[in-house]
């Protein structure tokens, strides 16, 4: 029984080792989404992150305008999460 398990383990490790070059070759098939801004290429996630921070600031200003900002208990935790929510949503909408 032990020989069979070690033989199966050996075959699986050989199969995984044989598939490794194919996996490495296929890993870079898709080009990364970038934007050309004034001759410099910026990654798309950086643009989405910047837009998420701007939208979080707009959200803050809207809450301040309606005097609802006092209801937020931990703004130092909530606003970065709101920025991340907007950034991930923009990424999924634009690049999924």
DSSP file (Angstrom, degrees, kcal/mol; ACC not computed):
  #  RESIDUE AA STRUCTURE BP1 BP2  ACC     N-H-->O    O-->H-N    N-H-->O    O-->H-N    TCO  KAPPA ALPHA  PHI   PSI    X-CA   Y-CA   Z-CA
    1    1 A X     >        0   0    0      0, 0.0     4,-1.8     0, 0.0     5,-0.1   0.000 360.0 360.0 360.0 -37.8    0.0    0.0    0.0
    2    2 A X  H  >  +     0   0    0      1,-0.2     4,-2.4     2,-0.2     5,-0.2   0.876 360.0  53.4 -70.4 -36.5    2.8    2.4    0.8
    3    3 A X  H  > S+     0   0    0      1,-0.2     4,-2.4     2,-0.2    -1,-0.2   0.897 107.6  51.5 -64.3 -38.3    4.6    1.8   -2.6
    4    4 A X  H  > S+     0   0    0      2,-0.2     4,-2.4     1,-0.2    -1,-0.2   0.918 111.0  47.7 -64.9 -42.2    1.4    2.5   -4.4
    5    5 A X  H  X S+     0   0    0     -4,-1.8     4,-2.4     2,-0.2    -2,-0.2   0.906 113.4  47.2 -65.0 -41.8    1.0    5.9   -2.6
    6    6 A X  H  X S+     0   0    0     -4,-2.4     4,-2.1     2,-0.2    -1,-0.2   0.875 112.3  50.3 -69.1 -35.1    4.6    6.9   -3.2
    7    7 A X  H  X S+     0   0    0     -4,-2.4     4,-2.3    -5,-0.2    -2,-0.2   0.905 111.6  47.9 -67.5 -40.3    4.3    5.9   -6.9
    8    8 A X  H  X S+     0   0    0     -4,-2.4     4,-2.5     2,-0.2    -2,-0.2   0.908 111.8  49.9 -65.2 -41.8    1.1    7.9   -7.3
    9    9 A X  H  X S+     0   0    0     -4,-2.4     4,-2.2     1,-0.2    -1,-0.2   0.888 110.5  50.6 -63.1 -39.6    2.7   10.9   -5.5
   10   10 A X  H  X S+     0   0    0     -4,-2.1     4,-2.0     2,-0.2    -2,-0.2   0.906 111.1  48.0 -65.4 -42.6    5.8   10.6   -7.9
   11   11 A X  H  X S+     0   0    0     -4,-2.3     4,-2.3     2,-0.2    -2,-0.2   0.911 112.3  49.4 -65.9 -42.3    3.5   10.5  -11.0
   12   12 A X  H  X S+     0   0    0     -4,-2.5     4,-2.4     1,-0.2    -2,-0.2   0.902 110.8  49.2 -63.8 -40.7    1.6   13.5   -9.8
   13   13 A X  H  X S+     0   0    0     -4,-2.2     4,-2.1     1,-0.2    -1,-0.2   0.877 111.5  49.6 -67.6 -35.7    4.7   15.5   -9.0
   14   14 A X  H  X S+     0   0    0     -4,-2.0     4,-2.1     2,-0.2    -2,-0.2   0.890 111.2  49.4 -67.9 -38.7    6.1   14.6  -12.5
   15   15 A X  H  X S+     0   0    0     -4,-2.3     4,-1.8     2,-0.2    -2,-0.2   0.906 112.1  47.9 -67.1 -40.9    2.8   15.7  -14.1
   16   16 A X  H  X S+     0   0    0     -4,-2.4     4,-0.9     1,-0.2    -2,-0.2   0.892 111.7  50.5 -65.9 -38.6    2.8   19.0  -12.2
   17   17 A X  H  X S+     0   0    0     -4,-2.1     4,-0.6     1,-0.2     3,-0.3   0.864 110.1  50.0 -66.7 -36.1    6.5   19.6  -13.2
   18   18 A X  H  < S+     0   0    0     -4,-2.1     4,-0.5     1,-0.2     3,-0.3   0.823 110.9  49.6 -71.3 -30.9    5.7   18.9  -16.8
   19   19 A X  H  X S+     0   0    0     -4,-1.8     4,-2.2     1,-0.2    -1,-0.2   0.632  90.9  82.9 -82.2 -14.0    2.8   21.4  -16.7
   20   20 A X  H  X S+     0   0    0     -4,-0.9     4,-2.4    -3,-0.3     5,-0.2   0.907  88.2  49.2 -61.0 -46.5    4.8   24.1  -15.1
   21   21 A X  H  X S+     0   0    0     -4,-0.6     4,-2.2    -3,-0.3    -1,-0.2   0.889 112.0  50.0 -62.0 -36.5    6.4   25.5  -18.4
   22   22 A X  H  > S+     0   0    0     -4,-0.5     4,-1.9     2,-0.2    -1,-0.2   0.911 110.9  49.1 -66.5 -41.0    3.0   25.6  -20.1
   23   23 A X  H  X S+     0   0    0     -4,-2.2     4,-0.9     1,-0.2    -2,-0.2   0.895 112.1  48.3 -65.3 -39.6    1.6   27.5  -17.1
   24   24 A X  H  X S+     0   0    0     -4,-2.4     4,-0.5     1,-0.2     3,-0.2   0.872 111.1  50.9 -67.9 -36.4    4.5   30.0  -17.1
   25   25 A X  H  < S+     0   0    0     -4,-2.2     3,-0.4     1,-0.2    -2,-0.2   0.851 113.7  44.4 -69.7 -33.8    4.2   30.5  -20.9
   26   26 A X  H >< S+     0   0    0     -4,-1.9     3,-1.2     1,-0.2     4,-0.2   0.603  94.1  80.8 -85.6 -11.8    0.4   31.2  -20.6
   27   27 A X  H 3< S+     0   0    0     -4,-0.9     3,-0.3     1,-0.3    -1,-0.2   0.820  96.5  40.9 -67.2 -31.4    0.7   33.5  -17.6
   28   28 A X  T 3< S+     0   0    0     -4,-0.5    -1,-0.3    -3,-0.4    -2,-0.1   0.020  78.5 111.9-107.3  29.1    1.7   36.6  -19.6
   29   29 A X    <   +     0   0    0     -3,-1.2     2,-0.4     2,-0.1    -1,-0.2   0.819  66.0  66.3 -72.9 -30.7   -0.6   36.2  -22.6
   30   30 A X  S    S-     0   0    0     -3,-0.3     2,-0.2    -4,-0.2     3,-0.0  -0.770  84.2-124.7 -98.7 135.1   -2.7   39.3  -21.9
   31   31 A X        -     0   0    0     -2,-0.4     2,-0.2     1,-0.1    -2,-0.1  -0.517  30.7-108.7 -76.1 142.3   -1.3   42.7  -22.0
   32   32 A X        -     0   0    0     -2,-0.2     2,-0.5     1,-0.1    -1,-0.1  -0.474  34.9-110.5 -69.9 137.2   -1.7   44.8  -18.9
   33   33 A X        +     0   0    0     -2,-0.2    11,-2.3    62,-0.1     2,-0.3  -0.574  50.4 165.6 -72.6 122.4   -4.2   47.7  -19.2
   34   34 A X  E     -A   43   0A   0     -2,-0.5     2,-0.4     9,-0.2     9,-0.2  -0.913  28.6-138.8-133.4 160.6   -2.4   51.0  -19.2
   35   35 A X  E     -A   42   0A   0      7,-2.6     7,-2.8    -2,-0.3     2,-0.9  -0.966  14.9-133.9-120.8 137.5   -3.2   54.6  -20.1
   36   36 A X  E     +A   41   0A   0     -2,-0.4     2,-0.6     5,-0.2     5,-0.2  -0.820  30.2 175.2 -90.9 108.4   -0.9   57.0  -21.9
   37   37 A X  E >  S-A   40   0A   0      3,-2.8     3,-1.6    -2,-0.9    -2,-0.0  -0.951  72.0 -26.1-119.4 110.8   -1.0   60.2  -20.0
   38   38 A X  T 3  S-     0   0    0     -2,-0.6    -1,-0.1     1,-0.3     3,-0.1   0.858 126.2 -49.9  53.4  40.8    1.5   62.9  -21.3
   39   39 A X  T 3  S+     0   0    0      1,-0.2     2,-0.4     0, 0.0    -1,-0.3   0.432 118.9 105.3  84.3  -0.9    3.8   60.3  -22.7
   40   40 A X  E <   -A   37   0A   0     -3,-1.6    -3,-2.8     2,-0.0     2,-0.6  -0.942  67.2-131.4-116.0 134.9    3.9   58.2  -19.5
   41   41 A X  E     -A   36   0A   0     -2,-0.4     2,-0.4    -5,-0.2    -5,-0.2  -0.738  23.1-169.7 -89.6 121.6    2.1   54.9  -19.2
   42   42 A X  E     -A   35   0A   0     -7,-2.8    -7,-2.6    -2,-0.6     2,-0.1  -0.886  26.8-112.2-107.8 138.3    0.1   54.5  -16.0
   43   43 A X  E >>  -A   34   0A   0     -2,-0.4     4,-1.3    -9,-0.2     3,-0.7  -0.394  23.7-123.3 -67.8 149.3   -1.4   51.2  -14.9
   44   44 A X  H 3> S+     0   0    0    -11,-2.3     4,-2.5     1,-0.3     5,-0.2   0.827 109.0  60.9 -64.2 -32.7   -5.2   51.1  -15.0
   45   45 A X  H 3> S+     0   0    0    -12,-0.3     4,-2.3     1,-0.2    -1,-0.3   0.843 101.9  53.8 -65.5 -30.0   -5.5   50.2  -11.3
   46   46 A X  H <> S+     0   0    0     -3,-0.7     4,-2.3     2,-0.2    -1,-0.2   0.892 109.0  47.6 -69.7 -39.3   -3.7   53.4  -10.4
   47   47 A X  H  X S+     0   0    0     -4,-1.3     4,-2.5     2,-0.2    -2,-0.2   0.914 113.0  49.0 -65.3 -42.9   -6.2   55.5  -12.4
   48   48 A X  H  X S+     0   0    0     -4,-2.5     4,-2.3     2,-0.2    -2,-0.2   0.886 110.6  51.0 -64.7 -38.2   -9.1   53.5  -10.7
   49   49 A X  H  X S+     0   0    0     -4,-2.3     4,-2.2     2,-0.2    -2,-0.2   0.923 110.6  48.2 -65.2 -43.7   -7.6   54.1   -7.3
   50   50 A X  H  X S+     0   0    0     -4,-2.3     4,-2.2     1,-0.2    -2,-0.2   0.924 112.8  48.2 -61.9 -44.2   -7.3   57.8   -7.9
   51   51 A X  H  X S+     0   0    0     -4,-2.5     4,-2.5     1,-0.2    -1,-0.2   0.869 109.7  54.0 -64.6 -35.8  -10.9   58.0   -9.1
   52   52 A X  H  X S+     0   0    0     -4,-2.3     4,-1.9     2,-0.2    -2,-0.2   0.892 108.7  48.1 -64.7 -40.1  -12.0   56.0   -6.1
   53   53 A X  H  X S+     0   0    0     -4,-2.2     4,-2.1     2,-0.2    -2,-0.2   0.910 111.8  49.8 -66.4 -41.7  -10.3   58.5   -3.7
   54   54 A X  H  X S+     0   0    0     -4,-2.2     4,-2.2     1,-0.2    -2,-0.2   0.920 111.6  48.6 -63.0 -42.9  -11.9   61.4   -5.6
   55   55 A X  H  X S+     0   0    0     -4,-2.5     4,-2.3     1,-0.2    -1,-0.2   0.841 108.9  53.7 -67.0 -32.3  -15.3   59.7   -5.4
   56   56 A X  H  X S+     0   0    0     -4,-1.9     4,-2.2     2,-0.2    -1,-0.2   0.882 108.6  49.3 -67.9 -37.4  -14.8   59.1   -1.6
   57   57 A X  H  X S+     0   0    0     -4,-2.1     4,-2.5     2,-0.2    -2,-0.2   0.905 110.7  50.1 -66.2 -40.9  -14.1   62.8   -1.1
   58   58 A X  H  X S+     0   0    0     -4,-2.2     4,-2.3     2,-0.2    -2,-0.2   0.910 109.8  51.3 -62.3 -41.4  -17.2   63.6   -3.1
   59   59 A X  H  X S+     0   0    0     -4,-2.3     4,-2.4     2,-0.2    -2,-0.2   0.907 109.4  50.4 -60.6 -42.2  -19.2   61.2   -0.9
   60   60 A X  H  X S+     0   0    0     -4,-2.2     4,-2.5     1,-0.2    -2,-0.2   0.925 109.9  49.6 -61.2 -45.7  -17.7   62.9    2.2
   61   61 A X  H  X S+     0   0    0     -4,-2.5     4,-2.3     1,-0.2    -1,-0.2   0.878 110.5  50.6 -63.6 -37.8  -18.8   66.4    0.9
   62   62 A X  H  X S+     0   0    0     -4,-2.3     4,-1.9     2,-0.2    -1,-0.2   0.923 111.4  47.9 -65.3 -43.4  -22.3   65.1    0.2
   63   63 A X  H  <>S+     0   0    0     -4,-2.4     5,-3.1     1,-0.2     6,-0.9   0.883 112.3  49.2 -65.0 -37.6  -22.6   63.7    3.7
   64   64 A X  H ><5S+     0   0    0     -4,-2.5     3,-1.2     3,-0.2    -1,-0.2   0.898 108.3  54.4 -66.7 -39.9  -21.3   66.9    5.2
   65   65 A X  H 3<5S+     0   0    0     -4,-2.3    -2,-0.2     1,-0.3    -1,-0.2   0.896 113.8  40.2 -61.6 -40.2  -23.8   68.9    3.2
   66   66 A X  T 3<5S-     0   0    0     -4,-1.9    -1,-0.3    -5,-0.1    -2,-0.2   0.322 113.0-120.4 -90.5   8.6  -26.7   66.9    4.5
   67   67 A X  T < 5S+     0   0    0     -3,-1.2    -3,-0.2    -5,-0.1     3,-0.1   0.848  79.4 121.3  55.1  40.5  -25.1   66.9    8.0
   68   68 A X    > < +     0   0    0     -5,-3.1     3,-1.4    -6,-0.2     4,-0.3   0.414  42.2  91.0-106.6  -2.2  -24.9   63.1    8.1
   69   69 A X  G >  S+     0   0    0     -6,-0.9     3,-1.0     1,-0.3    -5,-0.1   0.740  76.8  65.5 -68.3 -21.9  -21.1   62.9    8.6
   70   70 A X  G 3  S+     0   0    0      1,-0.2    -1,-0.3    -7,-0.2    -2,-0.1   0.679  90.4  66.5 -72.2 -16.5  -21.6   62.8   12.4
   71   71 A X  G <  S+     0   0    0     -3,-1.4     2,-0.6     2,-0.0    -1,-0.2   0.661  78.4  94.1 -78.2 -16.0  -23.3   59.5   12.1
   72   72 A X    <   -     0   0    0     -3,-1.0     3,-0.4    -4,-0.3    -3,-0.0  -0.683  59.4-165.0 -82.3 120.7  -20.2   57.7   10.9
   73   73 A X  S    S+     0   0    0     -2,-0.6     2,-0.5     1,-0.3    -1,-0.2   0.932  80.0  24.0 -74.6 -47.2  -18.4   56.2   14.0
   74   74 A X    >>  +     0   0    0      1,-0.1     4,-2.5     2,-0.0     3,-1.5  -0.694  64.2 167.5-121.1  77.7  -15.0   55.5   12.5
   75   75 A X  H 3> S+     0   0    0     -2,-0.5     4,-2.0    -3,-0.4     5,-0.4   0.812  76.1  63.3 -64.1 -28.1  -14.4   57.8    9.6
   76   76 A X  H 34 S+     0   0    0      1,-0.2    -1,-0.3     2,-0.2     4,-0.2   0.742 115.4  32.8 -67.7 -20.4  -10.7   57.0    9.4
   77   77 A X  H <> S+     0   0    0     -3,-1.5     4,-1.1     2,-0.1    -2,-0.2   0.763 118.3  52.3 -98.8 -35.6  -11.7   53.4    8.6
   78   78 A X  H  X S+     0   0    0     -4,-2.5     4,-2.2     2,-0.2     5,-0.2   0.922 104.2  52.7 -72.9 -46.1  -14.9   54.0    6.6
   79   79 A X  H  X S+     0   0    0     -4,-2.0     4,-2.4     1,-0.2    -1,-0.2   0.884 108.3  49.3 -66.7 -39.4  -13.6   56.5    4.0
   80   80 A X  H  > S+     0   0    0     -5,-0.4     4,-2.4    -4,-0.2    -1,-0.2   0.888 112.2  50.8 -62.7 -34.5  -10.6   54.4    2.9
   81   81 A X  H  X S+     0   0    0     -4,-1.1     4,-2.3     2,-0.2    -2,-0.2   0.875 109.3  50.1 -67.6 -36.2  -13.1   51.5    2.5
   82   82 A X  H  X S+     0   0    0     -4,-2.2     4,-2.4     2,-0.2    -2,-0.2   0.911 110.6  50.0 -66.2 -41.9  -15.4   53.7    0.5
   83   83 A X  H  X S+     0   0    0     -4,-2.4     4,-2.5     1,-0.2    -2,-0.2   0.909 111.8  47.9 -62.4 -42.1  -12.5   54.7   -1.7
   84   84 A X  H  X S+     0   0    0     -4,-2.4     4,-2.7     2,-0.2     5,-0.3   0.883 109.6  53.4 -66.1 -38.3  -11.6   51.0   -2.2
   85   85 A X  H  X S+     0   0    0     -4,-2.3     4,-2.2     2,-0.2    -2,-0.2   0.935 112.2  44.0 -60.8 -47.0  -15.2   50.1   -3.0
   86   86 A X  H  X S+     0   0    0     -4,-2.4     4,-2.6     2,-0.2    -2,-0.2   0.905 113.8  51.0 -65.2 -41.0  -15.3   52.8   -5.7
   87   87 A X  H  X S+     0   0    0     -4,-2.5     4,-2.2     2,-0.2    -2,-0.2   0.927 113.3  44.2 -64.1 -44.8  -11.9   51.8   -7.1
   88   88 A X  H  X S+     0   0    0     -4,-2.7     4,-2.5     2,-0.2    -1,-0.2   0.878 112.9  51.8 -68.1 -37.0  -12.8   48.1   -7.3
   89   89 A X  H  X S+     0   0    0     -4,-2.2     4,-2.4    -5,-0.3    -2,-0.2   0.921 111.1  47.5 -65.6 -42.6  -16.2   48.9   -8.8
   90   90 A X  H  X S+     0   0    0     -4,-2.6     4,-2.6     2,-0.2     5,-0.3   0.901 111.4  51.4 -63.4 -40.3  -14.6   51.1  -11.4
   91   91 A X  H  X S+     0   0    0     -4,-2.2     4,-2.7     1,-0.2     5,-0.2   0.929 112.5  45.3 -62.4 -45.1  -12.1   48.4  -12.2
   92   92 A X  H  X S+     0   0    0     -4,-2.5     4,-1.0     1,-0.2    -2,-0.2   0.888 115.4  47.1 -67.6 -38.2  -14.8   45.7  -12.6
   93   93 A X  H  < S+     0   0    0     -4,-2.4    -2,-0.2    -5,-0.2    -1,-0.2   0.917 123.8  30.8 -67.8 -43.3  -16.9   48.0  -14.7
   94   94 A X  H  < S+     0   0    0     -4,-2.6    -2,-0.2    -5,-0.2    -3,-0.2   0.807 132.3  23.4 -88.7 -30.9  -14.1   49.2  -17.0
   95   95 A X  H  <        0   0    0     -4,-2.7    -3,-0.2    -5,-0.3    -2,-0.1   0.280 360.0 360.0-127.0  11.6  -11.7   46.2  -17.2
   96   96 A X     <        0   0    0     -4,-1.0    -1,-0.1    -5,-0.2    -4,-0.1   0.518 360.0 360.0 -80.5 360.0  -13.5   43.0  -16.4
